[in-house]
Amino acid sequence: MSFIRPGLRLTEGEIAPRRVDQLLYRMRGLRLIGNVLHVGTHPDDEDAGLMAYMSHKYGARTVYWSATRGEGGQNRLGQYTGEALGIYRTWESLAARAIDGGESIYGPFFDFGFSKNGAEATAKWGRQELVREIVRAIRLVQPQVLIARFAGEPSDGHGQHQAVGSATLEAFDAAADATLFPELGLPAWETPKLYESTGGDWQPGEETSLGKLRPEFPPDEFLRIDTGELDPIVGLTYQQQAWIAFNCHQTQAMGFLPKRGSFYYYHKLKRSRVVTKPPENTFYDGLDPTLLGLLKYPGVCPANFAKTLEAVRASVDAGLAHLHPDDPAAAGGALLEGLDLLCRLRTQIDSGMGATHDLRALAHQVDYKIACFEEVIVGCLGLEAECIADRAHVGAGESVGMIARLWNSRGVRIDASHFKMILPTGWIVENAAPQDCPSGSGVASLERQVDYQIKVAADAPPTTPYWLREPRGQYQYTTPRDSFACEAFGSAAIALECELMIEGHKLSLRRPALQREPFAGGYRELRLSVLPAVSVKPQICSFYLPVRRDHYDLDLSVAVRRHVSHPGQASQLWIKPPEGWSTIPQLVDLPAGSQGETSAAHFRLTIPGRTVAGRYRIEYRLGSGDGRPAVTLDPVWMGAPGLSRPPDASSCVRETFLVKAANVDVHMISAKFTTGCRYGYVRGAGEELLDALSNFGLNIHIMNDEEIGCLDLSDFDAIVIGPNAYLIREELRQNAGRFLDYVSRGGTLIVQYQAYGFELQGFTPYPFDYSHPHDRVTYPDAPITILEPQHPLMTHPNRITEEDFAGWIHDRGLYFFGEFDNRYTAILGCNDPGEDLKRGGLLASGYGRGAFVYVGYSLFRQIPAAVPGAFRLLANLMALPEALLLERMERLGKLSFFSSLSDEQLMAVARIVSERFETAGSYLCRQGDAGQELFIVTKGEVEIIKQTATGTVSRRASEGQVIGEFAILADIPRTADLRALTDVRLLVISGLHFRALIRKYVEIAESVIRQLVTKLTAE
């Protein structure tokens, strides 16, 4: 019977303590089994003070499990999004753990973005999958204390928080049940205590009660810890260390001042398998977190178990007593005895002697403790191994040189040493040449050196993070159920294993293959990466084309980069198009080249006319015959702190690669766009909308900051404001009045979603406010209600129906107006399940002679995703200037007053028409007032009240009727009161503007005078 789990290794943050403070923290932990597992959702959800407090005050193994890598979050630092951002945030978490002493491990879930409730997140991730993965983490870490960051309640805020909080409660019980999740291949584990954090949800900059005394959390019901306690080892409080670590989450704009003073965290004990008496003082109340706590393992344990554990603990105490800053080697000698005892104990467990229960969990604990002892001993003795590659990048089939060294800085007597290269399948050691290590001044610390020549497997795949090797599902990465170990990046595939014998004790070290080099501003250590011989990067990865009768000729260009030198070896690049499509040339010969050389290849792709709407994939391939798929290699880099320029291949200190097939998608879109208008566009934050419109024949001018303040806005039929542009562009805020003036004079302003800070600023023609939290619809398939089906935004040039909202991604929209003036017309409504209809996502209003539109629906996401209905809706938005003119012309033409005008004349009149809204009971004018405007009722009713010598006479004007015709020809007194019987919408023609118009169009004046004469004659 064997319980050994091959390859058990410490995580990246646990290896090689070198400084004395690191040795002291880690040596303290050798006495403990009181592991702490903290369960959260995103990489920056951790109770920061908890991590430093438990790992540095007690020396406890403190692990933070994040369900996701935060791919759906914002990036305030750079341009990485999605999977690349997930990689970067993983690096940030590792940097934080290097400071606070904890570890970071991860679930396989993809952060799909904000969700309102736990039910939505659970539906996407799967309840069973969530519970299973938290069970996996519990069984891997084997905690005495499990701390849920979230409660599974609405107070958690984000729906993903709620989903993980709820699943953690279930996983606490499930992890202890050996009949559940046997596919994990991990022994069941009973965690004695489950706590729940009270931190809730918060954002940087918000006013919170974080760290403050909370009288509402009485000591009999909540455990309170004060992380403002001083850590004498480093001279900082635990909370100071925590904030320094937490500030590593730079992409999330974390910035906390590490100041002294009490800082309180409160945790509620939710479940306990041990008896404790309130008030609790520590997480360990009722527990024995020391090695002797293993005595409570169920069943009969190995012989002399208690005596062995006592002796191991005594060796640690002796090591602590001998740990001197100037020479910690004596401490290492004491620990060797404890390591020997643990190895013997492990042999007993492996034999199963005296066991009446499954001892796999106990074996796992001892394995981990042995690995910890080895690393601390190595640190104390001043031993270190390294494996230095002659370069950071290699290709399949290449050879790479590596130098393996063992350093013995304190001159410890080593009885024997042995090197072994750990290589992936198919890699071979071509040559291993031991080198002389002469003794003498300055070189005595080099104990052993072997120079290796390693041959990379001919079929070695390109290096990419382990969770990205296989295509992921929509909400979860593809990971093996039985071997997934939740690691940040996983063990290095190429590494040196060094085995030592010291005074009869066996030690082992494993170190990854690295390339070390300086650069201007620092130095770096990069892990060895396998790159493809050639990568192909299309200049444009997505084309968006309107469906048409004629064919298209697209020019496709790619950058071809050689990552491996193959003198004399050429290859071919060709395109595999959809059936019926053709390319010229059929293939391109790629000449042999040296590593790092880049060349370009060009193709012309012909798309047949009348190609139906849909997505068509163009594949790039290499080689003859069917060839092999070409790949695109996108590097992800982290720069050295303090460097002002963005990181690149020569200056990055962290590096990995996203590998994907080199494809181009052609999206044929069935949408009608108006092409006769001129548009201005003010870019916002992180949008790709404009790129998708480049082939639709639109005349769009992108406005820079200087133009925002001085350009003649009347040159544009419509101006579109990008997402969050009012928040990120100071020039736009300062000139918001100019844009409203533009609308009042006849322009159309279309504003995409804007976050908090846009409201109540006078940026819109009429008042509005956001709800708190803001109205958003997170279900992308939420039902849509078309509230105004005859509004031009729903009819011209495309008839919008519910079908246009099929296939949306991520969400419906965000930052809908919550409360808004009734002069806005709500065009659409939608809502998430169980919520009231939200009407503030698409609002239109007249303002003077122009129109204002607010669009909270997420077109900035849907257009790059080639959602056909989103293109049709956007086309209607951009056609609104034309649609309003056509609608006004149609209304004017139906009126006898203007019925004899030509289309050109009607267009001229329509351009001076403005819109007006009045609430029921309000007066448009009073009898005797100077008449200056003509009114056309478009919705509602107006009462005309005339005072005569014989009394009051009244009549009603309803939709389509004209009031006050004489006022546009002469400023004569009103002959009646005009009062809105209902809320009423009107088209208004100013007499001043009309008289200016008829000076230009005399025939309009003649036509209008004839109509007035006819009316007077009839009366």
N, C-alpha and C positions, 0 to 999 in steps of 0.2 A: 504494500500500500504506500502510495506517494502523494504528498500534498504540495509538492513543489510547483510553483507557478514560474516557469522559465522567464527570464528577462525582467524580473522585478527590479525597477530602478527608481531612484529618487527623481522628483520633478526638477525642472530647470532651475527653480529658485532655491533648491535645497543642496545643490552640489558645492563642494569645495569651499567650506568656510575658511578664510585665510586670516582675517583680522582677529585680534584677541576678543573684541566685543562680539563678533560673530561666533567665535568658538565658545564663549561663555553662554550666550543664548542657546546655542545648539546643545551644549553639554548639559545644561539644565533639563532640556527636553529628553535626554536619554533616560531620565528617571521616571518619565511619565508615559501613561497610556491614555491620558485624558484628552483625546482628540476632540476638536470642535469642528463641526461642519455647519457652515452658514449658507443658506439656500436663498438665492435671488433670481432675478430675471435677466438683467442687463449687466454689462461689465462694471458700471459705476453705481450699482444699487447697494453695495455693501455698507453696513454700519462701520464706517472707517475706523472709529476709535476702538471698536471691538477687536478688529484684526490686530492692531498693535498691542492692545492691552493684554490679550490672551497669549500672543506669541512671545512678547518680550517680558511681561511680568511673570508669567508662569513657565515659559518655555514650551507651551503646548503647541502641538501641531494644529494650526488653524487654517482651515481650507474654505475658500469661497467658491461655491458652485454657481455658475451663471447659466441659465437655460439657453441663452443665445450669446452671440458675440457682438450684439448691438449694430447689426448691419443696417437696420432701418432708422438709426438715429441721424441727427444732424452732424455736420462736420464743420466746426468753426475754425479749423486750422488749415485745411487744404481742400483738394478737389476729390479725394477718394470717397466713393459711395458704395453701397451694397457690399459685395463680398470683399472688395479691397478695403473698405472701411472696417469690416469685421476683423481682418488681419491686423490692421493698424491698432484697433482698440485692444486686441489681444496683447500686442507689444506694450501698450500703455499699462495694461493690468499687470503684466510681469514686472514692469518698472516699479509700479506701486508696491507690489509684494516684496521686491528686493529691499524696499525701505521699511515696510511695516512687519516683515518677517513671516508673512503668511504665504499661502499657495493659491493659485487660481486654476480651477478646472472647469470644464464646459459640457453642457448638454449639446445635443445634435440639432437643436431647433433654430430655424431661420427667423430673424426679427423682421416681420412683415410690416411693421409700422404700428401706428397708434390704433388701439381698439378701446371701445368704451366700457366693455364689461367682460367678465371672465368667461361667460358663455360663448362669446364670439371667438376669443382666443383659443378656448378649449375645443371648439368645433374645428378650428383649423389645424391645431397641433394634435388633437386626439387626447381624450382623458386618459386612456389606458397607456398611451405612449408617454405622457407626462409623468404619470405615477411610476412607470417602469424605469425611466431614466433617473428619477430622484432616488428610487430604490437602488439602482446601480451605484450612484454616488455614495449612498449610505453604506452599502456593502463593501465598496472599495476603501473608503476612509475609515470605517469602523469607529464612529464617534461615540464618546460617552455623552456628549451634549450636542443636540441638533437645534439650530436656531433659525427659525423661519423669518426671513426679512419681511414677508407680507402675510397678512391674515386671511386672504381670500374674501375680503369684504370690499364694498364700494369705497371705503376710506383709503384703499390702496391706490386709487386713481386709475392709472393705466389698466386696461383689461388684461394685458399680459401679466401684470403684477398679481391681479386677482386669481388668474388661472393657476399660476405657480404656487401662490399661497394656499389655495384650496387643495391642490394636489399634494403638497408637502404633508398635510395632516394625514392624508390617506397613506402616503408612502411610509410614514413612521411605523404604522402597523404592518403594512405589507412587507417591509424589509425583514421583519422578524419571522415571517411565515415561509418556511422552506418549500411549501407547495406552490408558492407564487413566483412567477418569473424564473423558473429553473433554466430557461434558455440563456440567462446571463452567465451561467457557469461560475457564479460566485456564491459562497456560503451565506446562509441567512445571518442577519445581525440584529440583535436586540439593543437598540439605543435606550439607555436608561431614562433620559430626560429630553423633552421637547419644549423649547421656549419660542415665544413669538415677539418680534420686535414691535415697538410702538412708534417707530419713526415715520410711518405713513409715507405719502408721496409728496415730493417737493421739487422745486426747480431752483437752480442757482439764482441768487438775487431776491428770492421771495422772502417775505417776513415770516419766520417760523419760530417755534418754541424749541428748536433743536439745541440741546445742551443745557437747557434751563431747568431749574427745579420745577417739578410738576406736582402740585398738591393733589391733583385729581388721580394720581397713581399712588395709593397708600402702600406702605412697606409690607403690610400683611398680604398684599395681592400681587405686588410687582417687585422684582429684583432690580435694585438700583446700583449701577457701578459709576464711579467717578474716574474718568480717563484723564482728568487733569492732574493726577498723581505723577510725581516726578520719577522718571526712570534714571537711577543714579549711574547706570552704565554709560549712557550717552549724554546725560545732563539736560535732557529735554523731557517734557511730559509725554505721556502716551498719546494724548490728543495732538500735541504739536507734531509728533512723528506721523500721526494719522493724516493730518492735513497736508503735510509735505508729500506724503504718498498719494493722497487723493488728488492733489494738484497735477499728478501725472496724466489724468484724464483730460488732456489738453483739447482733444477734438470736441469735447463736450463743454468747453469753456469753464472748467472748474477753476476756481481761484479763491482759496481760503487763507486767511492770515493765521499762521501758527503761533498763537499767543498763549501765555500761561493763564492759569486759573481753572477752577472747577468746571467740569463739563460732564453732564449726566446723560446716561442712557438707561432706559427702562425696558425691562423684558418681563413678559408674563409667562409663568409656567403653565403650559397647556396640557401636557401629559407627563406622567412620571411613573416609572416602574420601581421607584425607591421611595421610602418614607422620608419626608423632610418636615421640619417644623418652621412655620413662619415666625418672624421675617427671615428670609434667606439673606446670607451675606455674600455668597459666591455661587457661581454656576455649579460648583462641585459639591455643594451641600448634599449630604447623604451618599456621596460617592467616595471611592478611593481612587484618585486619578494617578497614583504611583504604580510602579511595576507590580506591586503586591495586589493591585486590583485584578490582575489576571487570575488570582486564586478563586475568584467568583465565577470563573468559566464553568459552564454546566458539565456535570459528569465527573468521572475520575480522571484526574490529570496525571502527567508523568510523575514517576517516583521522585521524591525529594524536591518537588516543584517549589514549595515555599522556601526551602533552604537555598535553592539555586537563585531564585529571584532576590532574596535578601543579599546574597553574595554579589549579584550583578549590581544592585543598587549601591552596595558598599564600594564597588569599584568606581562608580560614577562619583560618589562623594569623595573618594580619594583623588580622583582626577581633578575635581573642582578645587580641592585643597592644594594641589600641586600646580595649578594653572597660574603661571607667572608670566607677565608680559614680555620679559626679556628672554625667557626660555620655556615655552610651553611643552617641550618634549617630554618632561617628566609626567605631565598629565596624560599624554598619550600612552606611556608605558603602563600606567595604572589601568587605563581603559582596555588595554589588550587582554587583561585577565577577564574582564566582563564579557568581551567579545568571545573569548574561548568558551565561557560558560554558556552563552547564548547558542553558539554553534552546536555544543553537545546537546543542549535542550532541544534544538531543532531536529537533531538526529533521532532523539527519543520520540518526538512527535511523529516523525516520518515513519518510524517503525510501528506506530500505533499501540505501543506497549501500555497496557492498563486502561485503554480508552473504552468508555461505554457510550460516548457521543461522537458525532462528527467533529473532528479536530481541525478541519480546514480553516476555520476562522482564526483559531489560535495560531496555526501555522503561518497564516498571512500576517498576523501581528508580529510574530517573532522574525519573519523574513524582513519586514520593514525595519524593525529595530536593529537587526544585524547590519543592514545597509547604512543606517544612520551612524552606528558605532564606527563603521569603516571610514566614512567620510570625516568624522570628527577626529579620529585617530590620525588619519593622513594629514589633516590640517595641523594638528599638534606637532607631529613629527617633522613638519616642513617638507613633506613629500608632494610631488606633483608630477603628473604625466601630461604630455601634450602630443598632438598629432597635427603637424603643420603641412598643409598641401601647398604645392608650388603655384597654384592658381585657384580661384574661386569657382570657375566655370569649366566644365568638361562636357564633351559630347559622347554619345553612344559609340562604342568601339575604340575610343581614344585611350591613351595611357596617361597617367598622371603620377607625378612623383610626390611622395609623402615622407616626412621625417618624423619618426617616433622617438620621443625622449622621455627619460625618467630623471627628474631633478631631486636631489637629496641635499637640500639647503642646510640642514643641521648636522650632516655627517652621521646619520643613524646607520648602525651596522645592519646591512641587508644580506641575509644568507643566500637568497636566490631571487631572481626576477625573470619574468617571462612575458614576451609581447605576443599578442594575437590581434590580427586585423579582423574586425567585424564588418562583413561586406554583404550586400544584397545578392540574391541568387543570380548566377551568371558572371559575377565579377571574380577576377582571379588575381592572385599575387604573382606577378611575373618575376620579381626579383626581390630578395630581402638581404641587404648587406649590412651586417653589424659593423659598427664603427668603434675605433679605439677611443676610450675616454680617459686621457692622461690625468693623473693626479697632479696637484700643484696649486700654487696660489692662483685664485681667480677662476679655476675650472673644476675644483674638487666637488662642486655641487652636481655636476653632470654625471649621473650614475650609469646610464645606459643609453645608447642611441642605435637605432636601426633605420637605414634608408630603404624605403620600399618603392617599387614601381608597380602600380596597380593598373590592371586593364579593365576598363568599363565594359559591361555587357553590351553586346551588339544591339540588343533590343531594349536597353535601359530607357524607361519613359522619362520625359522631362520632369524636373522637380517642381512640385506644387504642394501646398499644405494638405495633409492627409485627408481632411474632410472635403476637399475639393477634387479629389482624384476621380470620383465618379459623379455623373450629373446628379444634381440634387432634385428632390421633389419640390413642390411649390412651397412647402412650409417646413421641410426637414431635410437635413443632409443625409446622404447615403453612407451609413457606417455599419460595420459588421456587428450583429447583436451580441455575439459571444466573446469578442475580443476588444471591443471599444473600451478604452480606459479613461475617457474624458480629458485627455491631456491637452495642454495648451497648443503645442506643436508636435509632440511626440518625440521619441528617442531618435537621435541621428542615425540614419541608415548606414553611414560610413563612420566607423569609430575605432579607436584603439582600446583594447582591453589589456591591462597590465596586472599580472599576478605577482605578489611578493611573499617571501617568507622572512619574518623578523622574529628572532628568538623563538622559533617553533610555531609562530602564529601566522596564519595565512590572511593576507589582505588582497583586495582586488579594487582596481580603479577602472572606470570607463570614461573616455573623453572623446568628444566628437572631432572629426576632421575639420580643421579651420584653415582659412587663409588669413594671415596677419599682414597688415601693411599700414604705413602712415599716409596721411594726405594733408593738404593745406588746411590746418585748423583742428587736426586730431589724428586719431588712429582708429583702426577697426579690426574686428574679427568676424569674418563671414563664413558661414557653413558652406561646405562644398555643394554645388548645385549642378545637376545634369541639365543641359540645354539641348534643344533640337539642333541638328546640323544647320538647318535653315528655318527661319520663321517668316511668315508672310503677313503683313499688316495692311489691310485695305484702307485706302484713303478715306472712303466713305463706306460705312457698314450697312446703312439703310437708305433706300431711295423710296420716296413717296411720290407717286405719279397719278394724275387723274386718268380715269378710263376714257379712251377716245378711239375714234375710227382709224386714225393713222398710226403707223408704227412708230416706235421710239428707237433712237440710236443713243445708247449710253456709253460714255467713256469711263472705263474702270481703270483705276491706277492702284498699284500696290507697292509698298516698300518691302524689298527682300533683303533680309539681314543674315549674314553668315555668322554663326556662333562657333563653328568648328572649321579649322583649315583642312582642306583636302586638295592638295596640289594635283592638278591634272584631272580632277574629277568634276565633270559637269553634270547638270541635271536639267530637267524640263519642268516648266510650270504651265498648267493648262486649267481651263474652266469646264466644269460640268454644269451646263445650263439645263433649265427645264425643257421638256420635250417641245419641239417646234421653235425654240429660240436658237440663235446662232451667235458665234463669236468670231472676230477677226483680230489677230491671227488665231489659229486653232491651238497653238502652243508657243511658248517662248523659251528659248534656250537660255539657261542660267550659266554663265561661264564660271569656271573654277575661281576661287578667290581665297583671300586670307581671312582669318578670324576678325570680326568686327566690321568688315566691309559691307556697305549697303548699296544696293542698286535698285532701280525702278523697273517695273514691268507694266505694259499698257495693253488693254484689250478694248475693242468696241463690241458692245453687246447689242444685238438687234432684238427688239420685242415686237412680236406681230401686232398689227392693229386689231382692235376689238378684243384684246385680251380681257377676260372677265375679271371682276374685282376679286381680290384675295392676296395672300402672301405667297411669294415665290422665292425659293432659296437658290442662290448661286454658290456652288462649292468650288474652292480652289484645291487643286491636287498636284502632287509632285510625282515625277517619274513617268515611265512609259506604261503602255497598257492601261489597266484600271488605276495604276498608281496607288498612292496613299494620300490620305487627307493631309493637306497643309495645315499648320497650326499658327495661331497668333500668340505671341508671348508678351504679356503686359506685366512689367515689373511693378512691384510695390516696394517703396523705399521709405525708410525713416532716417532723418538727418541727425547729425550730431547737435546737441544743445548749443545754442549760441551762434550757430552759423546763420547769416542773414539770407543767403540764397537757398532756393528750394533744393532738396537733395537730388542727386543724380547717381549714375553708375559709379562715378569716381569719388563721391563724398558721402554716400549713405553708410550708416552703421548697422542697419538692419535691412535685409533684402529677402524677398521671395517672389514668386511668379504666379500669375494667373495664366493658365494654359487653356485655350479654347480653339475650336475648329475655325479655320479661316474661311468664313462664309460672308456673303452679302445677301441681305434680304431686300427684295423689291416688293413694295406694297402698292397694289393697284387700288385706287380709292374712287368710289362712286360718289362724288359730291360736286355740286355746281358752285363755283365761286364767281362773284362779280369781278370783272377785270378792269373796269373803267374808272375805279377810284384810286386816289393816292392816299397812302397811309403813313402815319408816323408811329414809331414804336419806341417805348421807353423800357429798356431791359430791366428785369428784376433779378431775383436770386435764383441761381441754379436751374435754368430752364433750357429746353432744347426745342421749344415750339417753333421758332423761326426757321430752324434748319429743315424742318419737315415741310415747310411751305415754299421752298425755293423753286419748285417745278410747277407751280400753279398759276403763273403769270401775274402775280400780284406786284404792285409797285409799292414797296415798303422801304421807308427811310428810317434807319436806326438813329435815334437822337442821342448825342453825347451831352455831357453836363453843360457845356457852354451853350449849345443850341437850345436846351431846355429854357434858358433864361432870355434868349434873344431872337430865336427863329420866329418868323411870321407863321403862327399856327394856322392861320386861315388858308394856307397852301394845302392843308390836308382835309380830305373828306371825313376821315376818322382818325383818332389817335388811340392806340392800345397801350395800356399800362401793364407791365409785367408783374408777376407775383412778388409781393413784398417790396415793390420799388419805392413806395412812399416811406418805408422804414429804413432802407439802406442808401437812398440817394438824397442827400441834403438839398441839392439844387431843385429837386422835384418838390420837396416840402416847401421850400422858400417861394416857389413859383406856382403853388397850387392855385392861387387866385387867377393867374393867367389862363390856366386850363379851364376853369369854370367860365371865365369871360369868353373863351373860345366856344364853349358850348352855347352860351346865351346868344351868340352871334350866328349860330347855325351849325356848329360843329357837332360831331358825335364822339363822345369819350367813353371808352370801354375799359373798365378797371377789373383786372383779375384779382384774386383773393389777396387781402392785406391782413396782417396779424394785428394783435392788440397794439394800440398806439395810433391807429388810423381813425378810430372813432372820436367823435366830439372835438375835432380839430378844424372844422370848417373846410375839409377837403372835398366834401360832397355837396350837391346843391341843396339837399334837405337833410334834416337831422336823422340820425340812427344811432343805435348802440348795439354792442355785442352782448350776448349772454355770457355768464361766467359759471362754469366753463363754456367756451364758445360753441355755438351750434355747428355740428359737423355730422356727416353721415359716413360711417366707416364701412358699412357693407356695400361692396361695389355692385351688388345685384339688388339693392334696395328698390322697391317699386317706385315708379315715377308717376306723379299726377300732373298732367298738363292743365294748368289752371286757366290759361288764356290761349286756347287753340287757334284763335284767329289773329293773334298778335303777329305783326310782321316777323318777329324773331322766330316764330313757329311756321311761317309759311313761305318766306322768300329768301333765296331762290329754291330752297328745299323744304318740302313738307315734313316737319318733324313729328314722329310718332313714338310710342313707347318702344318700338323695335330699335330705335336709334340709341337706346341706353343698354342694349345687350352687349356683353363682352367687355364691359369696363373692368379696369384693374384697380386694385389697392383700395379705392374708396369711391364715393360719389363726389364728395367735396368737403371743404372746411372753411371756417370763418364765415359762415352764413351770417347775414344781418339778423340780430335777435329781435329788437324792436325798431320799427322804422316808420317814418312819416307816411301818411296815407296818400301822398302824392306819388309815391312809388307804386308801380304795378308789379305784383308778384306773378311771374310767368310760369314757374315750375314749383312743385312741392315734392318732397320725399322725406323719408324717415327710416331710422333703424327699427328693428322689431321692438314692439312694446313702447315706442315713443310717439308723441304727437307729431303731426305733419309739420315739417319745417319749410316755411315759405320764403325764407330770405336768401336762397342760393342763387337766384337769377332775378334781378330787379331792374326795371326800366322806368324812366321818367322823362317827361319833357322838361326842358329848362330854357326859357326864352325860345329862340327859334331852333334850338338843337336838342340833342338827346344825351342822356347819361345812362350807362348800363353798368351794373355790378355783377360780376360772375364769380361766385364761390365754388362752382363746379370745377373739378380738377382737370381742366383742359391741358394744363402744363404736363400732366402725367399721361393722359389718354392719347394726345396727338402723337408723341414719340412712340407710343405703343401701337400706333396705327389702328385705333378703334374707329371704324367707319362712321358711326353716328356722331362721334366727337368732331370729326372733320366737317360733317354736315352742319352741326350746330355752330361751329366756329365760322363756317362760310356765311351762315345767316347773320351772325353778329357783325361780321365785317361788311356785309351788304346792307346793314341797317340804314346808312345815309340814303342809299338808292331806294330802299323799301319804303322809308318814310315819305320821300318825295312822291313815289308812285302812289302810295296810299292817299296822300293829300291831294294829288292830282285827281285821283278817282273820286274822292269826296267832293272836290270843287266842281268837277265836271257833272256831277249829278244834281247840282244846285242850279235852278233856273237863272240865278244871278250871274253864273259864270258858264252856262251851258253852251254858249256860242263861241267860246274861246278855242283857239287851236291848241294842240299839245304843247307847242313851244310857249304859248302865252300862259297856259295852265302851269307849266313848269316854272315860269317866271314868278307867278303868283305864289305857287307852293313854296318857293324859296324864302318868301318873307313871312310865312305863316309861323306863329309860335303856339305853344301849348300852355294851357292854364287849367288848374284844378281848384275847385271851390267846394267847401263842405256845406252840407245841408243847412239852410237858414241864413247863410251869408249873402250879402248883397254885392252884385257885380257893379252896380251903379245906382244912383238915385235920380228921380225925376228932377230935371233942372240942371244936373251936372253937365259940364261940357262934354260932348260926345267925341271920342277920339278913336274908338275901336269897333270893329265888326266882330260878332261872335258866331261861331258855328258849333252847335251842340253835337258832340260825338258820343256822349254817354250821360244818362240821367235826364232830369227835367229842370227847366227854368220857368219861373212864374213871372209874367209881365203884368205889372200892376200900374194902372193909369188913373190918376185922380182927375175927375171932370167936374163940371158945375153941377151935374146931376148925381154925382156919387163916384164910387170906385168901380172901375172895370178891370177885369183880369182875364188873362188867357195863359195857356201853357205852350212852351216850345220844347219839343222833344228831339230825339236823335235825328240829325240830318237837317234841322231847320236853322235858318239864319236870322240873327237879331242885330239891329243897328246898322243897316246898310248905309244910311245917309252919313254916318259919322266918318266913313273913310274918304268922303269927298269934301266935307266941310266940318269944321269944329262947331257944330250947332248943339244947343242944349238937348239933353235927353228928354224924351216925351213921356217916359214911364220909369218906374222902379224895375230893376231886374234882380230877382232873388232866387237862389238855388233851392228848389223844392227837395232835391235829393243831393247826395254827393254828385258833382257834375264835372265832366271833363269837356273842355272847349278847345277849339282851334280859334286863334285870335289873329286878326289882320289889323295892324296899326295904320291909322289914317296917314300918319307922316310917311311911313314906308310905302303905302299904296300910291300916294300922290307922287312920290319920287319915281315909282315904277311907271305910272301912266305918262309921265313926261318922256319916258323912253319908248313906251309902247302906246302910241296914240290910239290904235285900234282897240286896245283894252278899254280905254276910257269911253269910246263910242259905244262899245257893247254894253258896258255897265250902265251908261246913261239911258240906253234904250230899255233895259230891264227895269230901271227905276221909274221911267215914264210909264211903262206898261203897268207897274204896280200901282202908281198914283192914279192912273186912269181907272183901274179896276176898283180902287177904294172909293 
